Each structure stands twice: as structure tokens, then as C-alpha cells.
Amino acid sequence: MPRKGILVHRPYERLTREQVELIHRASMQILTDPGLISFNREAVDILHSHGAAVESIAGDRQSWQVKIPEQLVLKALDTAPKTVKLGARNPDNALIMHGDEPRVYFITGSETNIWLDVDFPTYVNKADPTREIKVPEFKPRRGTVDDLCQSAHVCEHLEMVDGYIRTVNIQDRDITEDNKDINKFFASLNNNTKHFMSGLTSLKQLNKVVRMAELVAGGKKALEDNPIISFITCLVKSPLQFVDDTTATFIEVCRRGLPVAVSSSPQAGTTAPIKEAGIMAQINAEVLAGITLGQMVKPGTPVLYGSVPVRARMDTLGDSYGSVETSQYNIDCVQMARFYRLPNYSTSGVCDSKIPGQQSSIERLFSDIVVAMSGPQFLHCAFGLLDCNSVFCLLQAVLDDAHFKMIEFFLRQPRIDQPELEAMLKQIREVVATPQKLYIGHIRPLLRSGEISGIYPFEGSGEADDVFELAYERMKELLARPVEYINRKTTARIFEEIPGILPRLNIYERGS
Amino acid sequence: MKGGVSVGKDIIATIKENVIQGRKTQEDVGIDDSLEGTPGVVELTQQALERNISPQVIITEGLTAGMQVVGEKYSTKEYFIPDMLASAEAVGAAMDILKPVLESANVETKGQFAIATVKGDIHDIGKNIVAILLKGAGYEVYDLGTDVPTEKVVEFVKEERPGYLGLSALLTTTMTGMGEVIKALEENKLRSSVKVLIGGAAVSEEFAHEIDADAYCVDAFQAIKVLEEFEIAKA
């Protein structure tokens, strides 16, 4: 049985049907005027062979103007699967995504360069040395493959994490461009049995990564049936440009028929119009251009409508994921994807805050709640991420899991029906007739049934704010739990067939 | 005879188990369904009396022993307040059955506790919870109700002479009524005969000192603890 995620009852929609159609029409116009600039020759050839108008652009760098007529987009939307399965090492962790269904699965990611360690030094009150408090201190450092293993390990045990996108860029001295992909895939797959999605650093690693997945899944056919890995490619750089290397990767992934998220990340104010109508028309055109190319490469390639729109900060012109508009754009994208009946890859929970704390909680919870309410299917919701996706903190991921537990409860369907109301009327009449007039006795049958939401799990005693310390204890407890590693025989075959994986990742050889 | 002892022990153990499960009567499900459909604390207490098991054994080895386990489970967060209240209600119902037997045998209860929400205040959730838990803890509880005039409280203390008086108020506008009750008790020369405990969202330890109350209780569990301390001090 695959994971269920949450089916959102009456999903929140910002746009009317008319507004959705207007955005669609505007995107169709953008795809022919001005069209896209492609820096990738193969994409140009594929699009041209299917009827797109292409024209070479004079300049130092080879590029082409590509105009994609509406009928090519509609054909691609027709062949793109409306249901996408993202498999998993443990088949019970598979995700089934129907494009027309407002369901939500919570997924980690994206990749950050910085890993944030946490420590709790003790501070003594100068005026009263008998009074001491522990204050969390956060120390940033470059992420390593061991960190990635820890992150995958903890996310395996976080109840609300439905799938895993690698959270940290591995920057060990012995990691190079030629072995980064195989190591990040192995570290993640070995420590986590949920679906694994990643981007690729080097196209040269693709065959090795796919072979690894085949070995883990049990063969080529088994991987087709249970695609335990998928890819994310940002082939379109805003505004409206097919990037050479990521487009090449995208084409090759599509050829292999593995699921792929076609993602675009325009920044309102700099690489897209600041106004909602403008960024929406543009991002929709960019994603549809990618989907169209993918379906031309291999009709039926499972694709996710990927959207990572963001508004620019006015003080730095950097990304402002914590801005309210960012959530608005993401919800609009959810509606556009559902209009095309394609599963959506949406974004929430990314915050501007640099460390865990009040700002981080407010920013991430705001977008997590509202975007989840729209029922985006694949919600890439930044478990543990801080500082606009540049920092990962395992402690924050543990805190986020508790937030998502609350959101899950909130999104449950209300049970208001005739039998329920009749039972309640009976209860009200009974209790009102008692001297104490308390309903407490009727709580008990529900106390352990999961029908009553739990208290915040990191609540301190008395007035003490022990949230971080309690979450840290929980994090350590999760790290102490065992992980279902890839078995010895398969591990041996992976190391034999795919050279370049760091020997220290072979848990059978290091004896731990 | 051996069989009788065994049956007696069985029934006391079953009473204890039903207290832990919070099953007052046969109709109650309890914490899980393991005892569903079997007699609850009320039926078992009656059966125990019919078998001539002494009320003291029923109370100490059945009811109190059960409540002790419930208290432990509450402190380890395995149980919640509704569980605790269900158990206390079951014990309270058993105490109602045992009361005439105890009186005829001249056995004293833990003590008499009168409780009221003061004049002008109609809030009674906290007061009711305290009443249920104290009854479950073995106290004889007299609930005077809500919005109780000062004169009525004084009158009750004069007539019934309870050892303890609990006053509750939720509102900052009504909490002053507590001070008025204490003052009236003094004027009627009753203050030394009764320990006054106050509680409720509006009041505090500081306020208790201000109005010369004997104790401030943050919740029902603290009330039980405070009463036990008073009992020890008395002894």
C-alpha cells in the first residue's frame, strides 16, 4: 500500500476558473511571442522537428530563438501521464499522484551548501550566579557526505516526511564532480527507504545512477514498475531560456523514462514581472515549454509540473521565500497544474531566517499551511532549510515534522453527518441533565483513537521554553534508531559495478 | 473458606483494575475494551459488601490502591485528566455506597470539604473537577454550587463545620468575593475552624496571602496535596 498523503477536502484556490484560463492564454502567447531562447542545440533540433519555429541568434554564444505553437503544447499535455508513481525502496513508501486530485505529500529539499550544527552552552546570570540557562548556539559549516547520511537517516524516521530530496551538498575533499552524483544517490538510498528525488551534477553520472537504482530496485523492469528515484531539472532559466547543460540532462532523463520534475524558479521583480499576472503567465509558459520538450523526447514520460516561484527582497534583490507573495504564486501554480491535470511539484516552508527561531517558524508555517491547503500533490516543503535554502539544520527538520503533524490534522475532513449529529444531540441532552454538566466523560473513547490532536511535542515544563532542547533530544533519539540499509549482496554489486563510491559508505566493510 | 478468601481477593483486585480503567459501571468501556461488559466499580463494591468484605479493605486495597496507580500513570503522562476524572468518579460512586456502612461502623472519612464558586461568578469547570477528584481521593465533598452569596457559605460552615473550604473564581471582578468570605468567617468567629483554599484563573499565591487564605492551589492535584499536608500537620 503506497503512502496516503493527505487528500485536501475543498482545497483553497486563489484563482477563478476564468483567471486560470486567462493565464493559460497569456502563456500560449508568450511561447510564440517572444518564445524562448535555447542555448541547447539538441533541444532546438527536437522542437524544430516537431514543428516549432527556430531561428539562430547572432552573438558570441550559440543560441536560437524558439517559438512553440499552441498545438504542440496541447499535444504534449495530452501524452503527459495524468497519474505519476514515484516508487520507493520500501514499496509501502511509494507515492501515487493523480493530477486532478488535491492531495498533498510532504517532501524534503532542496540542496544546501551549509550544515548548521547546534550546541547548548550554559550561561550564568551575572547578578545571580546560581541561575543558569542553556541557550542554543548554531554553528555553520560545509556539508559532507556523513551529514547527508544523517539527514537521510532522520528523515526516514520523521513521520510526516513522505519522500526525500537530498538536503545537503556533499563537499568532502574526496568528492569531485565525477563522483558526486553516485555518492549522493548511494548515501541517500542507503539511509532512507522513501522515494528519492535529486538533480544531477554531471550528465556523465546519469547511467551510473540509473544502474544503481536498477540494482537496488531489483532490475531494469523492476525500476520501471517501481521508480525509486526521480530527477529534478531546472532546464529553463528565467526569463524564458533553455539552459545548455540542464536541458541536456533533462533530455537524457526523459529518454530513460524515469519521472522528472520540470522546474522553473523565476524571481518576481528581477527575472519575472513583479505583478502576479506577469510572473504567472511567464512561469506557466516556462514549465509548459519544458514539458512539451520532454514529451517530444519520449511521449508518456512521467513529469511533474514544477514550480518554485519567489519574490525578490527589496533590500538585497535576493530571494524572499518568506514573503507572502511567494505563497500566492505557489498556490496559483498548483491551480495551473490541476487545470492541466498534471501532478504539481510545489514549494513551501522556505524561510528568510538564518537560524531556527520565531522568524523561521512564522515564515515557514505561514506558507506550509496555505500551500498545503491548495492540495499541490508533491510539496517540496523545505524540511530543516533556512536562509533562503542555503542552510540545512537537522534540528529544524525535527521541529518541522511537528508542524506538519498539526497541518495534517487540520486538513482532515470534518465529520458532520446525520448519525454523528444524532449521537451529539443525545450526548448534549444526557450531560445537561447531570449536576456537573461536564462532557469530560465523553472524551475518553476518543483520547487514544487519534481523533483529538496532540499537544505540541516540544512543550517545556512550566514557563520554560525548552523547545530546542526537547527537539534536540528527539533528533538524537531518531538518529539512534536503526536504518534499513541496502542488503549486503546488493551493496557489494553496487560497489563492484559502480566505481567511485566512497569506501566509507559501505557499512558492511567498515563493520558498523 | 479458602475459596472465600480467594474470591475476596479476586474481587478487590478487580475493583482496583476497574478503578485504573476508570469504569464506574458495567456500561463503561474503560481505557481499552478488555473489561467491556463486566461489572464496574459500583457493581463490584456492592458485591464485595454482600460477601462481607470489610469497607476498609475495599477502600485501601481496591479503591485507593487503584487511584494510586492512576496517579502514577498521570504523572508519567500515560493518563490524561479525563482518565483521572473517570477513575475518581468511579471511586466517588463507590464511596457513596460505602458511606452508610462506614457511618454505622463509626469509621471516619478523610475529612469534609465544602466548595463554592463565589458570588457573581458562574464558572464551574475547575470547581467541578476539584470536587470529583477530592471525592475520588476519599473526602466527603459538599458542592455549594456557583454564584454563592457570602452569607450562604458562612451559614454552611456554621451548620456543617467542614474542615476545609474551597473557593473558586475565574474573573478578576469576582475574586474579591473570596476575601469577603474570609472576612465574614472571621466576623462570625468561624475562621479558625476551617482551612480556606482558593483557586481559579484569576487568583494567585500572592492574592491568597493578601486575603489571608490558607492556601492557593493551581489545580485539583495540588489541592489534594495541600489537604494531605494539612492532615499530616494536624496529626
Interface residues (C-beta under 8 A of the other chain):
Chain A: P435 Q436 K437 L438 I440 G441 I443 R444 P445 L447 R448
Chain B: G22 V29 I31 F80 I81 P82 D83 L85 A86 E89 D124 I125 N128 I129 A131 I132 D143
